[in-house]
């Protein structure tokens, strides 16, 4: 298989002159190797030593490597451009953009006039072809019509052609017609046809300028958000058939949709009331009987309301013929009919009868009455209708069929004979003459050597008059499509475009687009929205849903689900068609040979080890952990064994290990022969209160009784007692209370401050103190002896009497007087400070003071005697 850059320069689409290897390889320019320097050639020729020859070899190798890398890069770029994975995203963006442009083009029709979108399908097809690459093809040059090219659209079939192509087509058509049929070439205005629909245009209608579809804008600008070759304005072309309204779509290719305007119109029979309807469907039927009188004049139309004239009356009735002799059942729509009988009525002459077949009206006069001429029409006779006209005896002199000579016979009945005179006749081509009877044509054997209108073949007709007929041979030249031959007669100039269309299908054949014949090799196949129907190539019964495509299906991404040897299903992706790199050790023959890349072969890979988690118990049966199925074996969990030893007190401290069960019915948690032996002392809990350890090593069962003596303090912590440990541990609460008590008075002090009267005891002392204490009133004047416990409980209180209250009142009055005196003293002190401050402001001097105003400072006793004496007096009164 050749490289893509080599394939690009073959076939019909050869490169243009001047395009080199780089142009065909996707645009990467490749420079040819530069010629060697003259100096290097001289060194090589003279066989110079040193680095000269090596330099030449190195430089040529480097140039070759550069050219090879450039070619590989260009080929890689070409492949990426053709098979880029982002092409689908670009197509999706183009589809979204195309949908927005279509919605904008049809918005006035669908939204402002509430037009039916289904009526836009034909126009939508033309607009879609305008967007689709390669769909719009000029049928003259069989090339795609691009956005930036000047075009012309036929008003009959709406096919689009290049402006230059249609101008050349019109000129060639007019030249061919005029050169064959018109002696005065170019003087008559012959029409020229559309290449597709053969709609005829006048010579004056040959396009000379590039206009948009609606014909408003000349040379419309290229706008990516408009339909190609559109001006973007409202079309405003008149509808066909004309209804008085104009198209509301934006400038568009193809036919205008039906008129969406609303008009008020009545039905065909004019019986129903006018109703508003679409202008394109304003003709409507009320479905009532028509009722119009038919042509027979007897019956009425029984069909439902319809357009146009009523159909002929379908009824059958008995009708007489024109002459009235016969009666037959015939359609009421055709009452006039003729029978096969001859009229036979007596003419007015009384000698002959009418020989006309069944007719209406009078038979007329006898055809043999009046003046009649002889056969040569030179003499006239007036004879009865019963006698025949005689011949006149003169020569006939009627012009014979040759148109030159006259009949030489006498007046006779019937046709004249053929002309038998000998004349000098010239053949049709005018090259030979001969004497022969006048009624015989003269054609020589000379064949015409003129070239027919095809300008290829000779006439070769015998004795041709010079007006050679058109060439009757078939053209047979291969058309531009390279698939068919021209079926027309032999002609001059280029053949008409191939009228055939070819279906370009997707891989499944459900999506089809029609393209002109010859474009199927270069047009891109349509995108198919159908799901791929190919059977799966892997072991799965069905394949993943994906759209129709060419080439191989994408690799299966479903889970394998094959049954493994362990019984589980393989969960990984399907690996029946995995690509595996096959590396080879190929030695290149030289720098011209490209290094071979590792080949990929498609093969089925084995299923990987089963990774399904399986519950596995450890050796010591401590836990169950999920392990991969392929490595599901007993393991050590690294914990302590934990099985109960023979001492029944401790467990095995070895790491998780395998234990052999001596008896299947034994407890599963009991230590086995592999477990360790207990070497600890007895650590069983002693009876409550016994501080002595067990004298035996670690053993099963209960420990022996403790016989040692305990040294314990009594409850009051003043005496030391010696008691047997066994008695103390086995005694109940009351017995322990008696054993630990020293039988002396409790030395503890009650909250009230008195000593507890109970014998040595445990816990807190009772609060019911029975000792007598003195209780005083609030003012401490009255007192009384009462039990201490009652005072603590707050059951007894001593209230003050009237004397106490009087003493309290006097004491309060003394306090108020002292407070008033202190306030007055403070007020005087502040007044003195104020006066002193004012005197300083006025600038008075100390010597200006009056002599009699001498300030005497009070002593401390004078200042605070009242504050001291009043409380002392109150206390004395209270004491009294």
C-alpha atoms as one frame of an Amber mdcrd trajectory, in Angstrom:
protein
   0.000   0.000   0.000   1.374   3.378  -0.966   1.757   6.276   1.375  -1.108
   8.796   1.505   1.048  11.549   0.030   1.723   9.345  -3.019  -1.945   8.454
  -3.449  -2.906  12.113  -3.366  -1.281  12.809  -6.763  -3.090  10.172  -8.817
  -6.487   9.806 -10.487  -8.702  12.604 -11.621  -7.734  15.055  -8.920  -4.103
  15.445 -10.001  -2.130  18.221  -8.450  -2.050  21.549 -10.162   1.071  22.653
 -11.998   3.637  23.837  -9.551   2.420  21.751  -6.639   5.185  19.631  -5.254
   5.357  16.761  -2.842   4.698  18.918   0.174   1.506  20.366  -1.287   0.038
  16.898  -1.807   1.170  15.737   1.606  -1.115  18.070   3.515   0.656  21.381
   3.216   4.073  20.572   4.703   6.665  21.971   2.350   9.542  19.594   1.716
  12.730  21.006   0.314  14.603  18.835  -2.182  18.200  17.956  -1.299  20.546
  20.813  -1.972  23.227  20.159  -4.610  26.618  19.375  -3.299  29.257  22.065
  -3.183  31.819  22.134  -5.920  34.638  21.939  -3.478  33.321  18.730  -2.035
  32.978  17.180  -5.454  36.600  18.034  -6.227  37.786  16.432  -2.997  35.784
  13.288  -3.675  37.114  13.107  -7.221  40.711  13.484  -6.174  40.326  10.935
  -3.424  41.312  13.353  -0.643  42.069  11.908   2.759  40.982  13.056   6.186
  37.454  14.245   6.992  36.425  15.380   3.494  34.708  12.137   2.417  33.209
  11.615   5.846  31.802  15.121   5.803  30.089  14.485   2.471  28.570  11.230
   3.705  27.434  12.837   6.961  25.841  15.868   5.263  23.936  13.709   2.752
  22.767  11.421   5.541  21.530  14.413   7.542  19.698  15.832   4.552  18.112
  12.474   3.855  17.002  12.202   7.499  15.524  15.705   7.405  13.551  14.946
   4.239  12.365  11.632   5.669  11.193  13.281   8.908   9.389  16.024   6.983
   7.607  13.448   4.808   6.607  11.394   7.828   5.301  14.488   9.610   3.291
  15.519   6.540   1.812  12.025   6.183   0.973  11.912   9.890  -0.732  15.283
   9.701  -2.768  14.131   6.713  -3.901  11.029   8.566  -4.795  13.058  11.648
  -6.801  15.526   9.568  -8.739  12.722   7.889  -9.246  10.493  10.908  -9.240
  12.948  13.794 -11.284  11.860  16.765 -12.587  15.400  17.195 -14.292  15.432
  13.806 -17.512  14.189  15.378 -17.475  17.052  17.884 -16.887  19.535  15.045
 -19.777  17.964  13.124 -21.975  18.214  16.204 -21.071  21.911  16.605 -21.833
  22.450  12.894 -25.193  20.718  13.316 -26.078  22.938  16.283 -25.066  26.036
  14.318 -27.033  24.849  11.273 -30.112  24.275  13.455 -29.930  27.851  14.771
 -29.674  29.281  11.243 -32.636  27.195  10.070 -34.730  28.312  13.049 -33.853
  31.940  12.320 -34.726  31.513   8.623 -38.152  29.964   9.325 -39.098  31.937
  12.444 -41.309  34.481  10.608 -43.209  31.713   8.836 -43.791  29.565  11.938
 -44.194  32.156  14.724 -45.638  35.337  13.223 -48.102  33.655  10.865 -48.549
  30.321  12.722 -47.528  28.466   9.563 -47.353  24.682   9.560 -43.721  23.588
   9.865 -44.467  20.414   7.878 -44.944  22.527   4.736 -41.322  23.665   4.966
 -39.820  20.217   4.389 -39.035  20.777   0.694 -37.444  24.150   1.379 -35.643
  22.709   4.426 -34.109  20.031   2.182 -32.610  22.638  -0.148 -31.262  24.641
   2.816 -29.719  21.512   4.362 -27.999  20.736   1.045 -26.604  24.270   1.046
 -24.900  23.549   4.385 -23.780  19.992   3.651 -20.325  19.765   2.186 -20.421
  18.351  -1.352 -24.220  18.174  -1.529 -24.523  21.227  -3.790 -22.801  20.262
  -7.034 -22.638  22.167 -10.277 -24.002  19.750 -12.926 -21.937  21.430 -15.646
 -18.433  21.107 -14.198 -19.301  18.353 -11.660 -17.585  20.280  -8.864 -18.810
  21.294  -5.427 -20.361  24.732  -5.052 -18.543  26.620  -2.299 -19.693  29.509
  -0.166 -17.392  32.085  -1.697 -18.199  31.307  -5.366 -20.610  33.239  -7.577
 -23.666  31.090  -8.393 -26.899  31.169 -10.392 -30.135  29.371  -9.460 -32.695
  28.054 -11.958 -36.218  29.301 -11.334 -37.716  26.033 -12.599 -35.859  23.285
 -10.744 -33.943  25.563  -8.287 -30.688  23.788  -9.139 -27.559  25.851  -8.426
 -24.709  26.286 -10.923 -21.497  28.284 -11.000 -22.109  31.630 -12.673 -19.197
  31.129 -15.067 -20.394  27.620 -15.952 -23.969  28.683 -16.737 -22.740  31.604
 -18.854 -20.572  29.253 -20.895 -23.465  26.774 -21.128 -25.870  29.418 -22.443
 -23.331  30.665 -24.979 -22.558  27.161 -26.276 -26.256  26.254 -26.475 -27.100
  29.352 -28.511 -24.141  28.747 -30.810 -25.130  25.133 -31.498 -28.764  25.962
 -32.230 -27.983  28.983 -34.406 -25.211  27.327 -36.413 -27.443  24.397 -37.437
 -30.836  26.028 -38.038 -30.148  29.651 -38.904 -28.502  30.764 -42.104 -28.077
  34.232 -40.663 -26.124  33.140 -37.602 -26.747  35.161 -34.449 -29.662  37.278
 -35.738 -32.561  35.330 -34.215 -33.208  35.215 -30.472 -33.123  31.484 -29.787
 -33.702  30.250 -26.210 -31.221  28.252 -24.164 -32.281  25.485 -21.718 -31.463
  24.744 -18.084 -28.967  21.840 -17.923 -31.217  19.912 -15.523 -34.919  20.654
 -16.122 -34.586  22.063 -19.703 -36.577  25.130 -18.741 -35.997  27.608 -21.587
 -34.585  31.105 -21.093 -34.280  33.888 -23.618 -30.925  35.152 -24.828 -31.509
  38.358 -22.881 -32.004  36.349 -19.681 -28.438  35.007 -19.702 -27.053  35.826
 -16.208 -24.216  38.305 -16.104 -24.041  39.189 -12.386 -24.044  37.335  -9.098
 -27.200  37.897  -7.032 -28.618  36.328  -3.883 -31.511  33.876  -4.096 -34.225
  36.560  -3.890 -32.402  38.804  -6.390 -32.242  41.900  -4.159 -28.541  42.109
  -3.320 -25.735  41.908  -5.853 -22.594  40.093  -4.697 -23.935  39.149  -1.226
 -21.271  39.081   1.465 -20.211  35.818   3.051 -21.814  35.536   6.509 -21.229
  32.346   8.571 -24.555  32.862  10.361 -26.616  32.978   7.151 -27.495  30.434
   4.535 -24.728  30.371   1.885 -25.336  32.861  -0.970 -28.182  34.495   1.006
 -28.553  38.209   1.764 -30.387  37.616   5.058 -33.364  39.815   4.076 -36.986
  38.730   3.703 -37.472  36.865   0.425 -40.656  38.713  -0.812 -40.890  36.621
  -3.983 -44.422  36.040  -5.238 -45.874  32.640  -4.551 -46.558  30.149  -7.324
 -49.379  30.010  -8.316 -49.690  33.755  -7.706 -52.115  34.709  -4.957 -51.172
  38.344  -4.334 -48.955  37.602  -1.311 -45.180  37.347  -0.982 -42.825  34.896
   0.721 -42.055  35.677   4.372 -38.934  33.535   4.796 -35.451  34.974   4.833
 -33.611  34.787   1.519 -33.377  31.030   0.862 -32.628  28.454  -1.859 -35.274
  26.177  -3.306 -39.007  26.822  -3.745 -41.014  29.076  -1.498 -43.390  27.266
   0.900 -47.170  27.502   0.506 -48.676  30.867   1.363 -49.453  30.985   5.123
 -51.690  34.098   4.993 -55.289  33.863   6.239 -58.063  34.807   3.819 -61.846
  34.569   4.042 -63.255  32.377   1.293 -66.300  30.285   0.578 -66.556  26.718
  -0.677 -66.686  25.593  -4.326 -70.491  25.528  -4.520 -70.879  28.889  -2.719
 -73.464  27.447  -0.325 -71.514  27.562   2.926 -70.624  30.732   4.790 -67.162
  32.202   4.164 -64.560  31.001   6.652 -60.941  32.084   7.296 -58.411  29.671
   5.749 -54.799  29.560   4.635 -54.278  31.236   1.307 -52.470  28.142   0.037
 -55.530  26.028   0.912 -58.304  28.513   0.290 -60.106  26.127  -2.057 -62.224
  23.915   0.175 -65.328  21.780   0.008 -68.293  21.903   2.328 -69.042  18.216
   1.610 -72.656  19.043   0.751 -74.251  17.878  -2.554 -73.328  20.166  -5.454
 -76.894  20.494  -6.873 -75.931  22.217 -10.121 -77.917  21.273 -13.266 -75.944
  18.971 -15.532 -75.543  19.380 -19.288 -78.365  16.958 -19.935 -80.731  19.568
 -18.500 -82.729  16.961 -16.580 -80.652  15.915 -13.599 -78.553  17.668 -10.970
 -75.015  16.904  -9.788 -75.078  14.521  -6.837 -71.362  14.710  -6.039 -70.124
  16.548  -2.975 -69.030  20.165  -3.319 -66.164  20.186  -5.853 -64.045  22.510
  -7.946 -64.389  22.983 -11.717 -67.170  21.733 -13.972 -69.434  18.922 -12.942
 -68.791  15.466 -14.319 -71.049  14.137 -17.101 -74.374  12.766 -15.986 -73.787
   9.136 -14.983 -77.426   8.052 -15.463 -78.723   5.885 -18.376 -81.924   6.605
 -20.346 -83.569   5.596 -23.620 -82.561   8.005 -26.375 -83.601   8.156 -30.055
 -81.001   8.547 -32.753 -80.698  11.679 -34.857 -82.984  10.362 -37.560 -85.445
   8.984 -34.970 -85.630   5.465 -36.414 -83.931   3.581 -33.564 -84.106   3.789
 -29.765 -81.337   2.618 -27.414 -80.262   2.951 -23.753 -77.429   5.435 -23.589
 -75.728   7.704 -21.094 -77.748  10.766 -20.306 -74.652  12.862 -20.854 -74.515
  12.032 -24.607 -78.106  12.036 -25.929 -77.060  12.824 -29.563 -76.128   9.662
 -31.481 -76.325   8.317 -35.031 -77.433   4.918 -36.141 -75.859   2.970 -39.048
 -78.805   3.203 -41.445 -78.748   5.321 -44.610 -81.306   8.088 -44.643 -83.088
   6.848 -47.869 -85.554   9.716 -48.032 -86.783  10.826 -51.445 -85.022  13.978
 -52.617 -87.015  16.912 -54.074 -86.180  15.747 -57.624 -88.302  12.670 -57.071
 -85.791  10.403 -58.827 -83.079   9.823 -56.244 -82.940   9.120 -52.503 -80.669
  10.607 -49.790 -77.484   8.576 -49.443 -76.293  10.223 -46.217 -76.174   8.162
 -43.010 -78.558   9.047 -40.157 -78.659  12.839 -39.915 -80.810  15.622 -38.593
 -82.584  18.335 -40.586 -83.649  18.318 -44.296 -81.778  16.211 -46.830 -81.168
  19.127 -49.189 -81.363  19.361 -53.057 -80.349  16.578 -55.398 -76.602  16.736
 -56.091 -77.181  16.083 -59.839 -79.513  19.064 -60.354 -78.434  22.392 -61.873
 -75.450  23.082 -64.237 -72.800  20.353 -64.296 -69.314  20.391 -65.857 -67.609
  17.762 -67.973 -64.662  15.857 -66.451 -62.101  18.367 -67.800 -64.305  21.250
 -66.535 -64.072  23.085 -69.870 -67.768  22.686 -70.867 -70.977  23.012 -68.781
 -74.331  21.291 -69.421 -77.893  21.711 -68.129 -79.389  18.219 -68.024 -81.999
  16.383 -66.004 -80.709  14.616 -62.905 -81.448  11.271 -64.496 -78.846  11.782
 -67.297 -75.020  11.629 -66.903 -72.812  14.519 -68.174 -71.077  13.548 -71.480
 -67.370  14.208 -72.278 -66.647  17.280 -74.374 -64.082  15.664 -76.727 -61.412
  18.314 -76.073 -57.973  17.535 -74.594 -57.800  17.090 -70.830 -54.878  19.538
 -70.168 -54.814  18.834 -66.437 -51.402  19.251 -64.788 -49.939  15.830 -64.040
 -48.300  14.762 -60.793 -44.887  15.917 -62.010 -46.211  19.502 -61.902 -44.615
  20.305 -65.306 -46.484  18.556 -68.093 -50.209  18.355 -68.893 -52.447  15.418
 -69.715 -52.607  14.892 -73.499 -55.677  12.596 -73.530 -59.127  13.648 -74.464
 -61.623  14.615 -71.804 -62.121  11.493 -69.742 -63.478  10.333 -66.487 -61.254
   9.138 -63.674 -57.619  10.072 -62.809 -55.009  10.983 -65.403 -52.123   8.629
 -66.225 -48.537   9.104 -65.042 -46.228  11.400 -67.018 -44.235   9.344 -69.540
 -42.341  12.119 -71.343 -38.554  11.832 -71.449 -36.693  14.766 -70.028 -33.060
  15.639 -69.179 -32.946  15.116 -65.407 -30.212  16.206 -63.014 -29.521  14.151
 -59.926 -30.154  15.479 -56.440 -26.531  16.354 -55.768 -26.282  18.095 -59.202
 -23.233  16.206 -60.421 -24.859  14.009 -63.123 -27.628  14.338 -65.833 -29.625
  11.706 -67.752 -32.637  11.419 -70.071 -35.411   9.372 -68.503 -39.234   9.374
 -67.989 -40.461  12.356 -66.073 -42.219  10.314 -63.382 -39.057   8.471 -62.369
 -36.652  10.131 -59.859 -32.918  10.204 -60.710 -30.439   9.444 -57.940 -26.778
   8.886 -58.726 -24.416   6.593 -56.805 -22.076   9.360 -55.630 -21.765   9.503
 -51.824 -21.719  12.845 -50.053 -18.373  13.707 -48.475 -19.544  16.679 -46.422
 -19.024  16.684 -42.659 -22.236  16.563 -40.699 -23.132  19.013 -37.968 -21.201
  16.908 -35.451 -18.030  17.932 -37.299 -16.758  14.361 -36.980 -18.480  12.056
 -39.466 -19.115  12.335 -43.229 -22.632  12.324 -44.612 -22.017   9.237 -46.879
 -25.557   9.528 -48.237 -26.033   8.718 -51.950 -26.767  11.720 -54.088 -27.122
  14.172 -51.207 -28.704  17.510 -51.970 -26.268  19.331 -49.648 -28.692  19.695
 -46.751 -27.167  16.832 -44.828 -29.342  15.395 -42.070 -28.100  15.448 -38.472
 -25.648  12.744 -37.540 -27.547   9.593 -36.662 -24.700   7.935 -34.739 -24.614
   7.806 -30.955 -22.003  10.012 -29.283 -20.759   7.270 -26.950 -18.132   9.442
 -25.259 -17.500   8.837 -21.559 -19.184  11.542 -19.508 -17.538  13.446 -16.693
 -18.943  10.990 -14.169 -16.652   8.268 -15.619 -19.538   5.812 -15.232 -21.814
   6.357 -18.237 -21.481   7.226 -21.918 -23.263  10.005 -23.720 -26.581   8.610
 -25.094 -27.256  11.632 -27.336 -26.624  11.763 -31.032 -23.156  12.667 -32.191
 -22.664  16.379 -31.515 -20.125  19.103 -31.270 -18.684  20.500 -28.070 -18.811
  18.995 -24.639 -21.460  16.494 -23.727 -24.317  17.331 -21.437 -23.795  16.502
 -17.735 -24.757  13.034 -16.691 -28.446  13.207 -15.736 -28.214  10.198 -13.452
 -28.067  10.438  -9.695 -26.311   7.973  -7.458 -27.301   6.952  -3.969 -24.548
   7.367  -1.394 -25.438   5.145   1.500 -24.170   4.614   4.968 -22.767   1.267
   5.921 -26.154  -0.235   6.823 -27.872   1.325   3.789 -30.749   2.927   5.734
 -29.522   6.523   5.356 -29.223   7.606   1.721 -28.376  10.881   0.006 -28.611
  11.440  -3.733 -25.622  13.032  -5.455 -24.866  13.593  -9.133 -23.288  10.631
 -10.817 -19.518  10.803 -10.496 -19.485  12.480  -7.087 -20.025   9.275  -5.145
 -16.271   8.694  -4.958 -15.475  12.014  -3.337 -18.618  12.749  -1.337 -18.550
  11.981   2.344 -21.051   9.247   3.285 -24.030  10.498   5.306 -24.171  10.204
   9.037 -26.547   7.448  10.060 -28.524   7.653  13.286 -29.454   3.987  13.131
 -27.821   1.559  15.517 -25.106  -0.692  14.143 -26.618  -4.043  13.133 -23.411
  -6.036  12.767 -23.204  -9.248  14.793 -20.717  -9.165  17.661 -17.283 -10.623
  16.949 -16.654 -11.597  20.582 -18.374 -14.262  22.683 -21.164 -11.916  23.833
 -24.596 -12.499  22.270 -25.144  -8.759  21.728 -22.818  -5.831  21.313 -22.935
  -2.399  22.889 -25.268   0.066  21.198 -23.495   2.429  18.818 -24.403   4.194
  15.605 -23.869   2.856  12.104 -20.291   3.316  10.903 -17.697   2.166   8.417
 -14.724   0.022   9.286 -14.373  -2.157  12.328 -16.713  -1.863  15.280 -15.237
  -0.279  18.422 -13.766  -2.742  20.910 -16.298  -4.385  23.185 -16.390  -2.765
  26.619 -18.806  -5.210  28.233 -17.663  -7.352  31.121 -16.259 -10.726  30.055
 -18.597 -12.881  32.234 -16.811 -16.113  31.300 -16.977 -18.865  33.937 -13.550
 -19.311  35.573 -12.202 -22.574  36.985 -13.229 -21.473  40.476 -16.842 -21.026
  39.325 -16.936 -17.207  39.398 -17.562 -14.969  36.374 -14.754 -12.883  34.885
 -15.535  -9.204  35.761 -12.984  -7.440  33.524 -13.772  -5.916  30.140 -14.053
  -8.188  27.129 -10.600  -9.270  25.959 -11.471 -11.502  22.993 -10.023  -8.973
  20.527  -7.177  -7.303  22.390  -4.411  -5.566  20.439  -1.019  -6.968  21.399
   2.211  -5.353  20.284   4.385  -7.730  18.318   7.909  -6.420  18.332  10.303
  -7.763  15.737  14.048  -7.510  15.352  14.393  -6.155  11.860  17.706  -4.755
  10.698  17.365  -1.894   8.232  19.220  -2.333   4.953  20.218   1.325   4.781
  19.208   4.891   5.636  16.585   4.872   2.902  14.547   2.168   4.630  12.154
   3.453   7.255  12.330   1.767  10.645   9.481  -0.691  10.967   7.093   0.127
  13.760   5.933  -2.674  16.046   2.908  -4.400  14.571  -0.260  -4.986  16.554
  -2.019  -8.305  16.291  -5.532  -8.980  17.496  -5.744 -11.960  19.780  -7.785
 -13.274  22.669  -6.139 -12.846  26.054  -6.692 -15.330  28.904  -8.858 -14.231
  31.783  -6.884 -12.676  34.675  -6.732 -14.401  38.096 -10.048 -14.324  39.913
 -10.262 -11.313  42.213 -13.667 -12.107  43.689 -13.415 -11.790  47.511 -13.915
 -15.155  49.237 -14.360 -15.411  53.047 -11.375 -17.313  54.496 -10.914 -18.159
  58.186  -7.495 -17.692  59.786  -5.502 -20.605  61.265  -6.586 -19.848  64.798
 -10.264 -19.282  63.813 -10.203 -15.708  65.120 -11.542 -13.871  62.099 -12.939
 -14.332  58.571 -11.404 -11.999  55.986 -12.284 -11.599  52.264  -9.333 -12.680
  50.125  -8.998 -12.855  46.309 -10.277 -16.170  45.055  -6.984 -17.115  43.420
  -5.112 -16.754  46.744  -7.824 -17.953  49.151  -5.694 -20.112  51.578  -5.650
 -20.289  55.413  -3.446 -17.577  56.905  -2.196 -16.238  60.225  -3.955 -13.119
  61.454  -0.896 -12.175  63.654  -3.029 -12.065  66.788  -2.433 -14.023  70.002
  -3.856 -17.509  69.952  -6.172 -16.816  72.892  -7.162 -20.436  73.596  -7.798
 -21.388  77.260  -4.898 -23.305  78.814  -5.209 -26.248  81.194  -5.015 -23.894
  84.190  -8.365 -22.495  83.107  -7.061 -19.031  83.992  -4.741 -17.934  81.168
  -4.780 -18.115  77.360  -2.150 -19.083  74.804   0.060 -16.101  73.937   1.573
 -17.587  70.794   0.893 -15.938  67.394  -2.137 -17.309  65.534  -1.265 -20.895
  64.667  -2.840 -24.158  63.588  -4.397 -26.186  66.435  -5.059 -29.912  66.159
  -8.351 -30.925  67.685  -7.944 -34.108  69.715 -11.651 -34.678  70.026 -14.210
 -33.430  67.541 -16.749 -32.929  70.344 -14.353 -30.857  72.472 -14.718 -27.105
  72.835 -13.273 -25.241  69.868 -11.682 -22.636  72.208  -9.698 -25.145  74.252
  -5.915 -25.203  73.895  -4.330 -27.932  71.827  -0.986 -29.682  71.942   0.565
 -26.877  69.851  -0.333 -24.195  72.433   2.106 -23.009  75.151   2.136 -24.213
  78.827   1.136 -21.879  81.747   4.073 -20.876  84.025   2.384 -18.032  85.952
   1.538 -17.802  89.659  -2.046 -17.982  90.870  -3.712 -14.676  90.113  -7.251
 -15.568  91.107  -9.042 -12.841  93.056  -8.890 -13.325  96.865 -11.955 -12.990
  99.118 -12.940  -9.430  99.905 -10.569  -8.030 102.479  -7.904 -10.730 102.152
  -4.577  -9.165 101.067  -2.588 -12.420 100.998  -1.776 -14.194  97.720  -2.548
 -17.829  97.046   0.287 -20.140  98.162  -0.293 -22.520  95.192   0.883 -22.039
  91.562  -1.704 -21.184  88.837  -4.338 -23.893  89.268  -7.911 -24.621  88.340
 -10.695 -24.403  90.885 -10.928 -22.323  94.126  -7.983 -21.299  96.257  -7.602
 -22.719  99.890  -8.780 -20.645 102.923  -6.392 -17.968 104.312  -5.267 -18.692
 107.972  -3.032 -15.620 108.567  -3.711 -12.814 111.159  -4.630  -9.293 110.065
  -3.417  -6.158 111.888  -6.295  -3.667 111.603  -7.115  -0.351 113.298 -10.519
   0.133 114.875 -13.188   2.440 113.536 -11.920   5.411 115.537  -8.290   4.748
 114.448  -7.022   4.893 118.004  -6.521   1.181 118.763  -4.830  -1.714 116.857
  -6.644  -5.064 116.702  -5.402  -8.553 115.567  -8.053 -10.635 113.781  -7.910
 -13.863 111.744  -8.217 -13.227 107.963 -10.665 -16.100 107.592 -13.047 -14.657
 110.272 -12.931 -11.188 108.764 -13.559 -12.293 105.201 -16.417 -14.639 106.108
 -18.180 -12.196 108.521 -21.178 -10.202 107.420 -21.562  -6.455 107.902 -22.779
  -6.565 111.506 -20.109  -9.061 112.541 -17.399  -6.964 110.849 -18.742  -3.902
 112.692 -18.342  -5.659 116.070 -14.952  -7.236 115.236 -13.329  -3.931 114.253
 -14.796  -1.851 117.128 -12.521  -1.117 120.164 -15.552  -0.677 122.570 -14.463
   2.864 123.630 -16.329   6.243 123.261 -16.121   7.736 119.819 -13.594  10.620
 119.769 -15.152  12.366 116.782 -16.595  15.928 117.094 -20.130  16.645 115.902
 -20.895  19.607 113.595 -22.283  21.465 116.571 -18.870  21.266 118.314 -19.710
  18.605 120.952 -18.102  15.080 121.212 -19.982  12.034 119.945 -21.534  10.029
 122.838 -21.614   6.664 120.877 -19.222   3.653 121.199 -16.495   3.276 118.488
 -18.376   2.835 115.258 -17.958   3.102 111.531 -19.367   5.763 109.290 -20.506
   9.257 110.318 -21.686  10.106 113.805 -25.408  10.697 114.497 -26.537  14.377
 114.471 -29.028  14.298 117.381 -26.804  15.993 119.945 -28.492  15.844 123.449
 -26.259  18.397 125.227 -27.879  21.583 126.691 -26.872  24.989 125.193 -27.907
  28.646 125.821 -30.141  30.342 123.214 -30.176  34.204 122.947 -32.438  36.662
 121.126 -31.231  38.796 118.243 -30.193  41.685 120.405 -28.436  39.306 122.843
 -30.401  40.563 125.801 -32.589  37.486 126.516 -31.164  33.882 126.979 -32.536
  30.299 127.534 -31.100  26.695 127.816 -32.337  24.258 125.086 -31.188  20.850
 123.653 -28.519  21.276 120.897 -30.248  19.066 118.349 -33.416  21.162 118.395
 -31.394  24.343 117.759 -29.646  22.667 114.762 -32.993  21.599 113.347 -34.359
  25.182 113.749 -37.381  24.059 115.733 -36.868  26.607 118.618 -36.199  30.376
 118.382 -36.144  33.209 121.020 -37.889  36.440 119.998 -37.066  39.962 121.285
 -39.551  41.639 123.653 -40.813  45.298 123.733 -37.799  46.574 125.669 -35.460
  45.117 123.086 -37.404  46.843 120.338 -37.264  50.222 122.197 -33.520  49.949
 122.583 -33.178  49.165 118.860 -35.239  52.238 117.997 -33.076  54.545 120.098
 -29.905  53.132 118.644 -31.206  53.777 115.152 -32.057  57.370 116.012 -28.538
  57.912 117.309 -27.137  56.528 114.032 -29.350  58.874 111.976 -28.207  61.896
 114.044 -24.576  60.933 113.527 -25.155  60.579 109.798 -26.798  64.011 109.588
 -23.912  65.574 111.523 -21.390  64.011 109.182 -23.310  65.315 106.130 -23.458
  68.832 107.605 -19.769  68.764 108.386 -19.003  67.702 104.837 -21.168  70.523
 103.481 -19.327  73.150 105.554 -15.962  71.840 104.450 -16.966  72.067 100.788
 -18.275  75.635 101.318 -14.978  76.689 102.854 -13.032  75.245  99.942 -15.311
  77.075  97.527 -14.798  80.403  99.242 -11.033  79.916  99.287 -11.065  79.159
  95.598 -13.104  82.266  94.849 -10.762  84.432  96.931  -7.785  83.174  94.911
  -9.547  84.086  91.726 -10.282  87.628  92.958  -6.625  88.226  93.860  -7.206
  89.169  97.413  -4.277  89.335  99.681  -3.997  87.780 103.066  -3.309  91.132
 104.823  -6.660  92.529 103.708  -8.575  90.090 105.777 -10.329  91.454 108.803
  -8.462  91.232 111.988 -11.429  89.993 113.908 -11.889  87.069 111.481  -9.375
  84.626 112.822  -9.892  81.049 111.757  -9.459  78.620 114.610  -8.665  75.064
 113.584 -10.592  72.336 115.478  -8.812  69.479 117.162  -9.339  65.779 116.299
 -11.327  65.170 119.492 -13.694  68.028 118.684 -14.246  66.674 115.161 -14.934
  63.032 116.055 -16.254  63.157 119.616 -19.848  62.745 118.507 -18.998  59.773
 116.334 -17.292  58.068 119.271 -19.633  58.965 122.096 -22.912  58.026 120.475
 -22.062  54.323 119.840 -20.595  54.016 123.322 -23.758  55.409 124.792 -25.888
  53.003 122.786 -23.794  50.022 123.898 -24.117  51.108 127.544 -27.867  51.349
 127.234 -28.006  47.877 125.704 -25.866  46.410 128.434 -28.032  47.916 131.105
